[in-house]
Amino acid sequence: MHKLLQRQILRAFGGSPPDSPQLLELLRTVDEAYAAADDDRLMLERSLEITSQIMLKKNEELRHARDVAEKAKDKVERADHEKALLLQEIHHRVKNNLQVIVSLLNLEANAKGHEGFRSYINEATGRIMSMATVHEILYESGDFSSIDFSTYLERIAKNAARASNVESNLVFRLEPIVIALDLAIPCGLILNEALTNSFKYGKGGDGTVRLSILLAREGSKIVVEVADSGPGFPPGFAMAEGRGLGCALMASLAGQIEGDVSFENEDGAHVRLALDLKRVHA
């Protein structure tokens, strides 16, 4: 008989219960209920013990997995940071190397003293500096996938003005636009050729080159325009008829980036580059 039931009988009857078949049957039923309750309690305790062990094990596994994930995340972040620093240093060195090339070319031009040779060198150094400017901006910004087009165009124009040794007045109308990196150098070279042409042939009556440089969205296009107030292009001028390296370079570069270059005379020479917006942000 269950111990708890024994204590209850002792308390109720002071000893053995009366010899009654009905009472004995009741006591047997209560005893079985107590035994069943003990079995259920033991099973529950064992189940809780097993569940607790499983949970502890799972928690340990989760802590280990979390530690592994955090270490992997830290490793990836360090690798990304090191990669960014390396790319930044590469762009810095490329920019410096290009500037060294420009310096060497300028020394050679000064040594030769021939005006025609110096003119060719100036054009070459302008092209090189337009490429160096990309690496300079990338180094400063830390963004190696795209570039602020307006900043890029303004720097190229100011560099070209300084290199031309011509009195100039630059007016910028530049909308903030970011372009994909693969477009930056071709666009910069096209702009540099247009600027070089304006500084050579776009002087006004007082000898000053007045330039308007536009960057804007027009519908589904991005438009870059260089306009001077000089005498304009020769009558009948067209890109296909241009025989100079600059004209051929602009045509080739425009084709590479799926852009359109056009030439107009409107109170001076206007060079206009149009790019598809989808291509710009690709």
PyRosetta script that sets phi, psi and omega in degrees:
from pyrosetta import init, pose_from_sequence

init()
pose = pose_from_sequence("MHKLLQRQILRAFGGSPPDSPQLLELLRTVDEAYAAADDDRLMLERSLEITSQIMLKKNEELRHARDVAEKAKDKVERADHEKALLLQEIHHRVKNNLQVIVSLLNLEANAKGHEGFRSYINEATGRIMSMATVHEILYESGDFSSIDFSTYLERIAKNAARASNVESNLVFRLEPIVIALDLAIPCGLILNEALTNSFKYGKGGDGTVRLSILLAREGSKIVVEVADSGPGFPPGFAMAEGRGLGCALMASLAGQIEGDVSFENEDGAHVRLALDLKRVHA")
pose.set_psi(1, 143.6)
pose.set_omega(1, -178.4)
pose.set_phi(2, -61.3)
pose.set_psi(2, 139.4)
pose.set_omega(2, -176.1)
pose.set_phi(3, -60.3)
pose.set_psi(3, -39.5)
pose.set_omega(3, -179.5)
pose.set_phi(4, -64.4)
pose.set_psi(4, -39.0)
pose.set_omega(4, 179.0)
pose.set_phi(5, -68.7)
pose.set_psi(5, -38.2)
pose.set_omega(5, 177.8)
pose.set_phi(6, -59.6)
pose.set_psi(6, -43.2)
pose.set_omega(6, -179.6)
pose.set_phi(7, -65.3)
pose.set_psi(7, -37.5)
pose.set_omega(7, 179.4)
pose.set_phi(8, -68.2)
pose.set_psi(8, -38.4)
pose.set_omega(8, 178.0)
pose.set_phi(9, -65.8)
pose.set_psi(9, -43.1)
pose.set_omega(9, 179.4)
pose.set_phi(10, -61.4)
pose.set_psi(10, -41.8)
pose.set_omega(10, -179.7)
pose.set_phi(11, -67.7)
pose.set_psi(11, -33.9)
pose.set_omega(11, -175.9)
pose.set_phi(12, -82.6)
pose.set_psi(12, -39.7)
pose.set_omega(12, -171.7)
pose.set_phi(13, -115.6)
pose.set_psi(13, -4.3)
pose.set_omega(13, -179.9)
pose.set_phi(14, 72.6)
pose.set_psi(14, 7.4)
pose.set_omega(14, 179.7)
pose.set_phi(15, 169.7)
pose.set_psi(15, -134.6)
pose.set_omega(15, 179.5)
pose.set_phi(16, -73.5)
pose.set_psi(16, 147.2)
pose.set_omega(16, 178.6)
pose.set_phi(17, -72.3)
pose.set_psi(17, 159.7)
pose.set_omega(17, 176.6)
pose.set_phi(18, -57.7)
pose.set_psi(18, 149.9)
pose.set_omega(18, -177.7)
pose.set_phi(19, -83.1)
pose.set_psi(19, 79.2)
pose.set_omega(19, -178.3)
pose.set_phi(20, -123.7)
pose.set_psi(20, 125.8)
pose.set_omega(20, -179.1)
pose.set_phi(21, -56.6)
pose.set_psi(21, -40.0)
pose.set_omega(21, -179.0)
pose.set_phi(22, -66.6)
pose.set_psi(22, -41.3)
pose.set_omega(22, -179.2)
pose.set_phi(23, -68.4)
pose.set_psi(23, -40.4)
pose.set_omega(23, 179.9)
pose.set_phi(24, -63.0)
pose.set_psi(24, -40.2)
pose.set_omega(24, 178.7)
pose.set_phi(25, -64.8)
pose.set_psi(25, -38.9)
pose.set_omega(25, 178.1)
pose.set_phi(26, -64.3)
pose.set_psi(26, -43.3)
pose.set_omega(26, -179.7)
pose.set_phi(27, -64.5)
pose.set_psi(27, -37.2)
pose.set_omega(27, 178.1)
pose.set_phi(28, -64.2)
pose.set_psi(28, -40.8)
pose.set_omega(28, 179.6)
pose.set_phi(29, -65.5)
pose.set_psi(29, -42.3)
pose.set_omega(29, 179.4)
pose.set_phi(30, -64.8)
pose.set_psi(30, -39.2)
pose.set_omega(30, 179.3)
pose.set_phi(31, -62.2)
pose.set_psi(31, -42.1)
pose.set_omega(31, 178.5)
pose.set_phi(32, -65.1)
pose.set_psi(32, -36.7)
pose.set_omega(32, 179.1)
pose.set_phi(33, -65.3)
pose.set_psi(33, -42.7)
pose.set_omega(33, 177.1)
pose.set_phi(34, -61.8)
pose.set_psi(34, -42.1)
pose.set_omega(34, 180.0)
pose.set_phi(35, -64.4)
pose.set_psi(35, -42.0)
pose.set_omega(35, 178.8)
pose.set_phi(36, -64.7)
pose.set_psi(36, -38.6)
pose.set_omega(36, 178.5)
pose.set_phi(37, -63.9)
pose.set_psi(37, -39.7)
pose.set_omega(37, 177.7)
pose.set_phi(38, -63.0)
pose.set_psi(38, -41.8)
pose.set_omega(38, 178.8)
pose.set_phi(39, -62.6)
pose.set_psi(39, -43.1)
pose.set_omega(39, 179.4)
pose.set_phi(40, -64.0)
pose.set_psi(40, -41.3)
pose.set_omega(40, 179.9)
pose.set_phi(41, -63.5)
pose.set_psi(41, -43.6)
pose.set_omega(41, 179.4)
pose.set_phi(42, -62.9)
pose.set_psi(42, -41.1)
pose.set_omega(42, 179.4)
pose.set_phi(43, -64.9)
pose.set_psi(43, -40.6)
pose.set_omega(43, 178.9)
pose.set_phi(44, -64.9)
pose.set_psi(44, -43.7)
pose.set_omega(44, 179.1)
pose.set_phi(45, -61.9)
pose.set_psi(45, -41.4)
pose.set_omega(45, 179.1)
pose.set_phi(46, -65.9)
pose.set_psi(46, -40.3)
pose.set_omega(46, 178.9)
pose.set_phi(47, -63.7)
pose.set_psi(47, -42.3)
pose.set_omega(47, 178.7)
pose.set_phi(48, -65.1)
pose.set_psi(48, -37.7)
pose.set_omega(48, 179.1)
pose.set_phi(49, -64.1)
pose.set_psi(49, -44.9)
pose.set_omega(49, 179.6)
pose.set_phi(50, -64.9)
pose.set_psi(50, -43.9)
pose.set_omega(50, -180.0)
pose.set_phi(51, -61.3)
pose.set_psi(51, -41.7)
pose.set_omega(51, 179.0)
pose.set_phi(52, -62.2)
pose.set_psi(52, -42.3)
pose.set_omega(52, 178.7)
pose.set_phi(53, -63.6)
pose.set_psi(53, -42.1)
pose.set_omega(53, 179.4)
pose.set_phi(54, -63.6)
pose.set_psi(54, -42.7)
pose.set_omega(54, -179.4)
pose.set_phi(55, -65.0)
pose.set_psi(55, -41.0)
pose.set_omega(55, 177.9)
pose.set_phi(56, -61.4)
pose.set_psi(56, -41.6)
pose.set_omega(56, 179.3)
pose.set_phi(57, -65.3)
pose.set_psi(57, -44.0)
pose.set_omega(57, 179.1)
pose.set_phi(58, -64.1)
pose.set_psi(58, -40.3)
pose.set_omega(58, 177.8)
pose.set_phi(59, -61.3)
pose.set_psi(59, -40.4)
pose.set_omega(59, 178.8)
pose.set_phi(60, -64.6)
pose.set_psi(60, -41.1)
pose.set_omega(60, 178.1)
pose.set_phi(61, -64.0)
pose.set_psi(61, -41.3)
pose.set_omega(61, 179.4)
pose.set_phi(62, -65.3)
pose.set_psi(62, -40.4)
pose.set_omega(62, 177.7)
pose.set_phi(63, -62.7)
pose.set_psi(63, -40.8)
pose.set_omega(63, 178.4)
pose.set_phi(64, -64.9)
pose.set_psi(64, -44.8)
pose.set_omega(64, 179.3)
pose.set_phi(65, -62.9)
pose.set_psi(65, -38.7)
pose.set_omega(65, 177.9)
pose.set_phi(66, -63.8)
pose.set_psi(66, -43.5)
pose.set_omega(66, 179.1)
pose.set_phi(67, -61.5)
pose.set_psi(67, -43.1)
pose.set_omega(67, 178.8)
pose.set_phi(68, -62.7)
pose.set_psi(68, -43.4)
pose.set_omega(68, -179.2)
pose.set_phi(69, -64.6)
pose.set_psi(69, -41.1)
pose.set_omega(69, 180.0)
pose.set_phi(70, -65.9)
pose.set_psi(70, -39.3)
pose.set_omega(70, 177.6)
pose.set_phi(71, -65.3)
pose.set_psi(71, -40.8)
pose.set_omega(71, 178.7)
pose.set_phi(72, -65.3)
pose.set_psi(72, -40.2)
pose.set_omega(72, 178.4)
pose.set_phi(73, -63.1)
pose.set_psi(73, -44.9)
pose.set_omega(73, 178.5)
pose.set_phi(74, -60.6)
pose.set_psi(74, -40.4)
pose.set_omega(74, -179.4)
pose.set_phi(75, -64.2)
pose.set_psi(75, -42.9)
pose.set_omega(75, 179.2)
pose.set_phi(76, -65.1)
pose.set_psi(76, -43.0)
pose.set_omega(76, 180.0)
pose.set_phi(77, -63.6)
pose.set_psi(77, -40.5)
pose.set_omega(77, 177.3)
pose.set_phi(78, -64.4)
pose.set_psi(78, -41.8)
pose.set_omega(78, 179.5)
pose.set_phi(79, -63.8)
pose.set_psi(79, -42.0)
pose.set_omega(79, 178.7)
pose.set_phi(80, -63.6)
pose.set_psi(80, -41.8)
pose.set_omega(80, 179.6)
pose.set_phi(81, -64.1)
pose.set_psi(81, -43.7)
pose.set_omega(81, 179.0)
pose.set_phi(82, -64.7)
pose.set_psi(82, -38.1)
pose.set_omega(82, 178.1)
pose.set_phi(83, -64.2)
pose.set_psi(83, -43.5)
pose.set_omega(83, 179.4)
pose.set_phi(84, -62.3)
pose.set_psi(84, -43.0)
pose.set_omega(84, 178.6)
pose.set_phi(85, -63.5)
pose.set_psi(85, -39.9)
pose.set_omega(85, 179.6)
pose.set_phi(86, -65.0)
pose.set_psi(86, -45.7)
pose.set_omega(86, 178.5)
pose.set_phi(87, -62.6)
pose.set_psi(87, -40.5)
pose.set_omega(87, 178.6)
pose.set_phi(88, -61.4)
pose.set_psi(88, -43.1)
pose.set_omega(88, 179.6)
pose.set_phi(89, -66.8)
pose.set_psi(89, -37.9)
pose.set_omega(89, 178.5)
pose.set_phi(90, -61.4)
pose.set_psi(90, -48.0)
pose.set_omega(90, 179.8)
pose.set_phi(91, -61.9)
pose.set_psi(91, -38.1)
pose.set_omega(91, 178.3)
pose.set_phi(92, -62.7)
pose.set_psi(92, -44.3)
pose.set_omega(92, -178.3)
pose.set_phi(93, -69.9)
pose.set_psi(93, -38.9)
pose.set_omega(93, 177.4)
pose.set_phi(94, -61.4)
pose.set_psi(94, -45.0)
pose.set_omega(94, 178.7)
pose.set_phi(95, -59.5)
pose.set_psi(95, -45.2)
pose.set_omega(95, 179.7)
pose.set_phi(96, -63.8)
pose.set_psi(96, -40.7)
pose.set_omega(96, 179.8)
pose.set_phi(97, -65.1)
pose.set_psi(97, -39.5)
pose.set_omega(97, 177.8)
pose.set_phi(98, -65.6)
pose.set_psi(98, -37.8)
pose.set_omega(98, 177.7)
pose.set_phi(99, -67.5)
pose.set_psi(99, -33.2)
pose.set_omega(99, 175.1)
pose.set_phi(100, -64.3)
pose.set_psi(100, -41.6)
pose.set_omega(100, 178.0)
pose.set_phi(101, -61.1)
pose.set_psi(101, -43.3)
pose.set_omega(101, 178.1)
pose.set_phi(102, -60.6)
pose.set_psi(102, -43.8)
pose.set_omega(102, 179.5)
pose.set_phi(103, -61.5)
pose.set_psi(103, -41.7)
pose.set_omega(103, 179.5)
pose.set_phi(104, -65.2)
pose.set_psi(104, -41.0)
pose.set_omega(104, 178.7)
pose.set_phi(105, -65.0)
pose.set_psi(105, -40.3)
pose.set_omega(105, 178.4)
pose.set_phi(106, -64.8)
pose.set_psi(106, -39.6)
pose.set_omega(106, 176.8)
pose.set_phi(107, -62.0)
pose.set_psi(107, -41.8)
pose.set_omega(107, 179.4)
pose.set_phi(108, -64.6)
pose.set_psi(108, -41.0)
pose.set_omega(108, 180.0)
pose.set_phi(109, -64.1)
pose.set_psi(109, -41.9)
pose.set_omega(109, 179.0)
pose.set_phi(110, -66.6)
pose.set_psi(110, -34.5)
pose.set_omega(110, -179.7)
pose.set_phi(111, -69.4)
pose.set_psi(111, -37.9)
pose.set_omega(111, -178.6)
pose.set_phi(112, -71.0)
pose.set_psi(112, -41.3)
pose.set_omega(112, 177.9)
pose.set_phi(113, 75.7)
pose.set_psi(113, -5.0)
pose.set_omega(113, -179.2)
pose.set_phi(114, -80.0)
pose.set_psi(114, 126.6)
pose.set_omega(114, -174.1)
pose.set_phi(115, -63.0)
pose.set_psi(115, -41.6)
pose.set_omega(115, 179.4)
pose.set_phi(116, -63.7)
pose.set_psi(116, -42.1)
pose.set_omega(116, 178.5)
pose.set_phi(117, -63.9)
pose.set_psi(117, -42.3)
pose.set_omega(117, 179.6)
pose.set_phi(118, -62.6)
pose.set_psi(118, -36.5)
pose.set_omega(118, 179.2)
pose.set_phi(119, -63.9)
pose.set_psi(119, -43.7)
pose.set_omega(119, 177.8)
pose.set_phi(120, -62.9)
pose.set_psi(120, -42.0)
pose.set_omega(120, 179.8)
pose.set_phi(121, -63.7)
pose.set_psi(121, -40.8)
pose.set_omega(121, 179.1)
pose.set_phi(122, -60.9)
pose.set_psi(122, -40.8)
pose.set_omega(122, 178.3)
pose.set_phi(123, -65.7)
pose.set_psi(123, -41.9)
pose.set_omega(123, 179.5)
pose.set_phi(124, -64.3)
pose.set_psi(124, -43.5)
pose.set_omega(124, -178.8)
pose.set_phi(125, -67.2)
pose.set_psi(125, -32.6)
pose.set_omega(125, 176.1)
pose.set_phi(126, -62.3)
pose.set_psi(126, -41.9)
pose.set_omega(126, 178.0)
pose.set_phi(127, -64.6)
pose.set_psi(127, -41.7)
pose.set_omega(127, -179.8)
pose.set_phi(128, -65.3)
pose.set_psi(128, -41.9)
pose.set_omega(128, -178.9)
pose.set_phi(129, -67.2)
pose.set_psi(129, -30.6)
pose.set_omega(129, 177.1)
pose.set_phi(130, -65.8)
pose.set_psi(130, -33.6)
pose.set_omega(130, 175.5)
pose.set_phi(131, -74.2)
pose.set_psi(131, -39.4)
pose.set_omega(131, 179.8)
pose.set_phi(132, -63.5)
pose.set_psi(132, -32.6)
pose.set_omega(132, -178.8)
pose.set_phi(133, -63.7)
pose.set_psi(133, -35.9)
pose.set_omega(133, 176.4)
pose.set_phi(134, -57.9)
pose.set_psi(134, -50.0)
pose.set_omega(134, -177.9)
pose.set_phi(135, -66.0)
pose.set_psi(135, -32.0)
pose.set_omega(135, 177.8)
pose.set_phi(136, -65.0)
pose.set_psi(136, -45.7)
pose.set_omega(136, -179.2)
pose.set_phi(137, -67.9)
pose.set_psi(137, -40.5)
pose.set_omega(137, 178.2)
pose.set_phi(138, -62.2)
pose.set_psi(138, -40.7)
pose.set_omega(138, 178.9)
pose.set_phi(139, -62.9)
pose.set_psi(139, -40.2)
pose.set_omega(139, -177.8)
pose.set_phi(140, -72.9)
pose.set_psi(140, -37.6)
pose.set_omega(140, -173.4)
pose.set_phi(141, -86.5)
pose.set_psi(141, -31.4)
pose.set_omega(141, -176.1)
pose.set_phi(142, 79.5)
pose.set_psi(142, 0.9)
pose.set_omega(142, 176.0)
pose.set_phi(143, -98.1)
pose.set_psi(143, 114.7)
pose.set_omega(143, -172.8)
pose.set_phi(144, -104.6)
pose.set_psi(144, 12.5)
pose.set_omega(144, 179.7)
pose.set_phi(145, -112.9)
pose.set_psi(145, -19.7)
pose.set_omega(145, -178.5)
pose.set_phi(146, -149.5)
pose.set_psi(146, 172.9)
pose.set_omega(146, -175.3)
pose.set_phi(147, -146.1)
pose.set_psi(147, 146.7)
pose.set_omega(147, 175.6)
pose.set_phi(148, -73.1)
pose.set_psi(148, 107.4)
pose.set_omega(148, -173.5)
pose.set_phi(149, -64.6)
pose.set_psi(149, -39.1)
pose.set_omega(149, -177.3)
pose.set_phi(150, -65.0)
pose.set_psi(150, -43.0)
pose.set_omega(150, 177.0)
pose.set_phi(151, -61.5)
pose.set_psi(151, -41.9)
pose.set_omega(151, -178.9)
pose.set_phi(152, -62.6)
pose.set_psi(152, -48.1)
pose.set_omega(152, -178.1)
pose.set_phi(153, -63.9)
pose.set_psi(153, -41.0)
pose.set_omega(153, -179.1)
pose.set_phi(154, -63.7)
pose.set_psi(154, -41.8)
pose.set_omega(154, -179.5)
pose.set_phi(155, -67.3)
pose.set_psi(155, -40.8)
pose.set_omega(155, 178.4)
pose.set_phi(156, -60.9)
pose.set_psi(156, -45.0)
pose.set_omega(156, -178.2)
pose.set_phi(157, -63.2)
pose.set_psi(157, -43.1)
pose.set_omega(157, -179.9)
pose.set_phi(158, -68.1)
pose.set_psi(158, -38.0)
pose.set_omega(158, 176.4)
pose.set_phi(159, -63.3)
pose.set_psi(159, -43.0)
pose.set_omega(159, -179.4)
pose.set_phi(160, -65.3)
pose.set_psi(160, -37.8)
pose.set_omega(160, 179.3)
pose.set_phi(161, -64.6)
pose.set_psi(161, -43.9)
pose.set_omega(161, 179.2)
pose.set_phi(162, -63.6)
pose.set_psi(162, -40.6)
pose.set_omega(162, -176.9)
pose.set_phi(163, -72.4)
pose.set_psi(163, -22.7)
pose.set_omega(163, -174.8)
pose.set_phi(164, -75.3)
pose.set_psi(164, -23.2)
pose.set_omega(164, -176.1)
pose.set_phi(165, 58.1)
pose.set_psi(165, 32.0)
pose.set_omega(165, 179.9)
pose.set_phi(166, -118.9)
pose.set_psi(166, 141.2)
pose.set_omega(166, 175.0)
pose.set_phi(167, -63.5)
pose.set_psi(167, 126.2)
pose.set_omega(167, -174.8)
pose.set_phi(168, -142.8)
pose.set_psi(168, 159.0)
pose.set_omega(168, 177.0)
pose.set_phi(169, -135.2)
pose.set_psi(169, 113.5)
pose.set_omega(169, -175.2)
pose.set_phi(170, -105.6)
pose.set_psi(170, 132.2)
pose.set_omega(170, 175.3)
pose.set_phi(171, -120.1)
pose.set_psi(171, 123.5)
pose.set_omega(171, -177.3)
pose.set_phi(172, -107.1)
pose.set_psi(172, 133.9)
pose.set_omega(172, 169.7)
pose.set_phi(173, -128.8)
pose.set_psi(173, 86.8)
pose.set_omega(173, -169.5)
pose.set_phi(174, -117.5)
pose.set_psi(174, 117.2)
pose.set_omega(174, 175.2)
pose.set_phi(175, -82.7)
pose.set_psi(175, 136.6)
pose.set_omega(175, 178.8)
pose.set_phi(176, -63.0)
pose.set_psi(176, 113.2)
pose.set_omega(176, -178.9)
pose.set_phi(177, -139.1)
pose.set_psi(177, 135.3)
pose.set_omega(177, 176.9)
pose.set_phi(178, -105.5)
pose.set_psi(178, 134.5)
pose.set_omega(178, -179.8)
pose.set_phi(179, -123.6)
pose.set_psi(179, 158.1)
pose.set_omega(179, 177.3)
pose.set_phi(180, -63.8)
pose.set_psi(180, 147.8)
pose.set_omega(180, -173.5)
pose.set_phi(181, -62.3)
pose.set_psi(181, -35.3)
pose.set_omega(181, -176.3)
pose.set_phi(182, -67.5)
pose.set_psi(182, -14.1)
pose.set_omega(182, 177.7)
pose.set_phi(183, -92.4)
pose.set_psi(183, -19.8)
pose.set_omega(183, -169.2)
pose.set_phi(184, -60.9)
pose.set_psi(184, -52.3)
pose.set_omega(184, -175.7)
pose.set_phi(185, -65.8)
pose.set_psi(185, -47.0)
pose.set_omega(185, 176.7)
pose.set_phi(186, -57.6)
pose.set_psi(186, -43.0)
pose.set_omega(186, 178.9)
pose.set_phi(187, -64.1)
pose.set_psi(187, -41.6)
pose.set_omega(187, 179.3)
pose.set_phi(188, -62.8)
pose.set_psi(188, -39.7)
pose.set_omega(188, 179.3)
pose.set_phi(189, -67.5)
pose.set_psi(189, -39.6)
pose.set_omega(189, 177.4)
pose.set_phi(190, -62.8)
pose.set_psi(190, -45.7)
pose.set_omega(190, 178.4)
pose.set_phi(191, -61.0)
pose.set_psi(191, -42.3)
pose.set_omega(191, -179.4)
pose.set_phi(192, -61.1)
pose.set_psi(192, -40.3)
pose.set_omega(192, 178.6)
pose.set_phi(193, -64.1)
pose.set_psi(193, -41.8)
pose.set_omega(193, 179.0)
pose.set_phi(194, -64.1)
pose.set_psi(194, -41.5)
pose.set_omega(194, 178.9)
pose.set_phi(195, -65.6)
pose.set_psi(195, -43.6)
pose.set_omega(195, 179.7)
pose.set_phi(196, -58.3)
pose.set_psi(196, -42.9)
pose.set_omega(196, 179.1)
pose.set_phi(197, -62.8)
pose.set_psi(197, -41.4)
pose.set_omega(197, -179.0)
pose.set_phi(198, -67.6)
pose.set_psi(198, -40.4)
pose.set_omega(198, 179.8)
pose.set_phi(199, -68.6)
pose.set_psi(199, -26.5)
pose.set_omega(199, 179.1)
pose.set_phi(200, -82.6)
pose.set_psi(200, -40.6)
pose.set_omega(200, -169.7)
pose.set_phi(201, -122.2)
pose.set_psi(201, -1.8)
pose.set_omega(201, -171.6)
pose.set_phi(202, -101.7)
pose.set_psi(202, 25.3)
pose.set_omega(202, -179.7)
pose.set_phi(203, -72.0)
pose.set_psi(203, 141.8)
pose.set_omega(203, 174.0)
pose.set_phi(204, -83.4)
pose.set_psi(204, -173.2)
pose.set_omega(204, -177.5)
pose.set_phi(205, -63.0)
pose.set_psi(205, -25.0)
pose.set_omega(205, -180.0)
pose.set_phi(206, -94.3)
pose.set_psi(206, 7.5)
pose.set_omega(206, 178.4)
pose.set_phi(207, 84.1)
pose.set_psi(207, 3.5)
pose.set_omega(207, 179.5)
pose.set_phi(208, -97.4)
pose.set_psi(208, 138.4)
pose.set_omega(208, 174.8)
pose.set_phi(209, -93.3)
pose.set_psi(209, 118.4)
pose.set_omega(209, 178.4)
pose.set_phi(210, -107.0)
pose.set_psi(210, 120.4)
pose.set_omega(210, -173.6)
pose.set_phi(211, -122.1)
pose.set_psi(211, 138.7)
pose.set_omega(211, 171.4)
pose.set_phi(212, -115.7)
pose.set_psi(212, 126.4)
pose.set_omega(212, -177.4)
pose.set_phi(213, -119.8)
pose.set_psi(213, 119.0)
pose.set_omega(213, -173.7)
pose.set_phi(214, -114.4)
pose.set_psi(214, 139.3)
pose.set_omega(214, 169.2)
pose.set_phi(215, -136.9)
pose.set_psi(215, 119.0)
pose.set_omega(215, -175.2)
pose.set_phi(216, -157.0)
pose.set_psi(216, 160.5)
pose.set_omega(216, 170.7)
pose.set_phi(217, -88.7)
pose.set_psi(217, 133.8)
pose.set_omega(217, 175.2)
pose.set_phi(218, -132.9)
pose.set_psi(218, 96.9)
pose.set_omega(218, -177.3)
pose.set_phi(219, 65.3)
pose.set_psi(219, -121.9)
pose.set_omega(219, -179.1)
pose.set_phi(220, -93.8)
pose.set_psi(220, 14.0)
pose.set_omega(220, -175.8)
pose.set_phi(221, -120.3)
pose.set_psi(221, 155.3)
pose.set_omega(221, 164.6)
pose.set_phi(222, -106.5)
pose.set_psi(222, 128.5)
pose.set_omega(222, -175.5)
pose.set_phi(223, -118.1)
pose.set_psi(223, 132.0)
pose.set_omega(223, 171.9)
pose.set_phi(224, -118.4)
pose.set_psi(224, 129.2)
pose.set_omega(224, -177.8)
pose.set_phi(225, -135.7)
pose.set_psi(225, 133.5)
pose.set_omega(225, 173.8)
pose.set_phi(226, -115.9)
pose.set_psi(226, 119.8)
pose.set_omega(226, -177.4)
pose.set_phi(227, -128.2)
pose.set_psi(227, 128.0)
pose.set_omega(227, 175.8)
pose.set_phi(228, -110.7)
pose.set_psi(228, 173.7)
pose.set_omega(228, -178.3)
pose.set_phi(229, -112.1)
pose.set_psi(229, 27.6)
pose.set_omega(229, -179.8)
pose.set_phi(230, -85.8)
pose.set_psi(230, -159.1)
pose.set_omega(230, -176.4)
pose.set_phi(231, -73.0)
pose.set_psi(231, -12.0)
pose.set_omega(231, 178.9)
pose.set_phi(232, 86.6)
pose.set_psi(232, -176.6)
pose.set_omega(232, -179.7)
pose.set_phi(233, -75.8)
pose.set_psi(233, 155.4)
pose.set_omega(233, 176.7)
pose.set_phi(234, -60.3)
pose.set_psi(234, 153.4)
pose.set_omega(234, 178.6)
pose.set_phi(235, -55.9)
pose.set_psi(235, 135.2)
pose.set_omega(235, 177.9)
pose.set_phi(236, 77.6)
pose.set_psi(236, 7.7)
pose.set_omega(236, -178.0)
pose.set_phi(237, -65.8)
pose.set_psi(237, 138.2)
pose.set_omega(237, 174.8)
pose.set_phi(238, -147.9)
pose.set_psi(238, 151.9)
pose.set_omega(238, -177.0)
pose.set_phi(239, -57.7)
pose.set_psi(239, -40.9)
pose.set_omega(239, -177.9)
pose.set_phi(240, -63.6)
pose.set_psi(240, -24.5)
pose.set_omega(240, -178.6)
pose.set_phi(241, -91.1)
pose.set_psi(241, -10.0)
pose.set_omega(241, -177.9)
pose.set_phi(242, -65.8)
pose.set_psi(242, 133.6)
pose.set_omega(242, -177.4)
pose.set_phi(243, -105.6)
pose.set_psi(243, -10.7)
pose.set_omega(243, -177.0)
pose.set_phi(244, -77.8)
pose.set_psi(244, 161.4)
pose.set_omega(244, 178.6)
pose.set_phi(245, -62.1)
pose.set_psi(245, -39.4)
pose.set_omega(245, -178.8)
pose.set_phi(246, -59.4)
pose.set_psi(246, -44.4)
pose.set_omega(246, -179.2)
pose.set_phi(247, -66.5)
pose.set_psi(247, -43.3)
pose.set_omega(247, 178.7)
pose.set_phi(248, -64.3)
pose.set_psi(248, -37.6)
pose.set_omega(248, 180.0)
pose.set_phi(249, -66.3)
pose.set_psi(249, -43.4)
pose.set_omega(249, 178.5)
pose.set_phi(250, -62.4)
pose.set_psi(250, -41.5)
pose.set_omega(250, 179.8)
pose.set_phi(251, -63.6)
pose.set_psi(251, -44.4)
pose.set_omega(251, -178.7)
pose.set_phi(252, -65.4)
pose.set_psi(252, -45.3)
pose.set_omega(252, -177.9)
pose.set_phi(253, -66.9)
pose.set_psi(253, -39.1)
pose.set_omega(253, 178.2)
pose.set_phi(254, -61.9)
pose.set_psi(254, -39.0)
pose.set_omega(254, 177.5)
pose.set_phi(255, -64.9)
pose.set_psi(255, -38.3)
pose.set_omega(255, -179.1)
pose.set_phi(256, -63.4)
pose.set_psi(256, -35.4)
pose.set_omega(256, -176.1)
pose.set_phi(257, -103.4)
pose.set_psi(257, 14.6)
pose.set_omega(257, 177.2)
pose.set_phi(258, 57.3)
pose.set_psi(258, 40.0)
pose.set_omega(258, 178.5)
pose.set_phi(259, -110.5)
pose.set_psi(259, 172.1)
pose.set_omega(259, 179.0)
pose.set_phi(260, -120.9)
pose.set_psi(260, 127.6)
pose.set_omega(260, 175.0)
pose.set_phi(261, -109.8)
pose.set_psi(261, 131.1)
pose.set_omega(261, 178.3)
pose.set_phi(262, -131.2)
pose.set_psi(262, 156.0)
pose.set_omega(262, -177.5)
pose.set_phi(263, -125.9)
pose.set_psi(263, 130.5)
pose.set_omega(263, -179.0)
pose.set_phi(264, -137.0)
pose.set_psi(264, 152.8)
pose.set_omega(264, 171.7)
pose.set_phi(265, -107.8)
pose.set_psi(265, 115.7)
pose.set_omega(265, 179.0)
pose.set_phi(266, -150.9)
pose.set_psi(266, 87.8)
pose.set_omega(266, -172.8)
pose.set_phi(267, 56.7)
pose.set_psi(267, 38.8)
pose.set_omega(267, -178.7)
pose.set_phi(268, 132.7)
pose.set_psi(268, 179.0)
pose.set_omega(268, -178.8)
pose.set_phi(269, -85.3)
pose.set_psi(269, 134.3)
pose.set_omega(269, 177.7)
pose.set_phi(270, -123.0)
pose.set_psi(270, 125.6)
pose.set_omega(270, 173.0)
pose.set_phi(271, -113.5)
pose.set_psi(271, 127.4)
pose.set_omega(271, -173.5)
pose.set_phi(272, -127.4)
pose.set_psi(272, 126.0)
pose.set_omega(272, 176.4)
pose.set_phi(273, -113.2)
pose.set_psi(273, 126.3)
pose.set_omega(273, 178.9)
pose.set_phi(274, -117.9)
pose.set_psi(274, 132.5)
pose.set_omega(274, 179.7)
pose.set_phi(275, -126.2)
pose.set_psi(275, 143.8)
pose.set_omega(275, 176.6)
pose.set_phi(276, -69.9)
pose.set_psi(276, 134.9)
pose.set_omega(276, -179.5)
pose.set_phi(277, -57.2)
pose.set_psi(277, -39.2)
pose.set_omega(277, -179.7)
pose.set_phi(278, -63.0)
pose.set_psi(278, -37.6)
pose.set_omega(278, 179.1)
pose.set_phi(279, -69.3)
pose.set_psi(279, -35.3)
pose.set_omega(279, -177.6)
pose.set_phi(280, -63.4)
pose.set_psi(280, -40.2)
pose.set_omega(280, -174.6)
pose.set_phi(281, -99.7)
pose.set_psi(281, 10.0)
pose.set_omega(281, -178.5)
pose.set_phi(282, -67.0)
pose.dump_pdb("model.pdb")
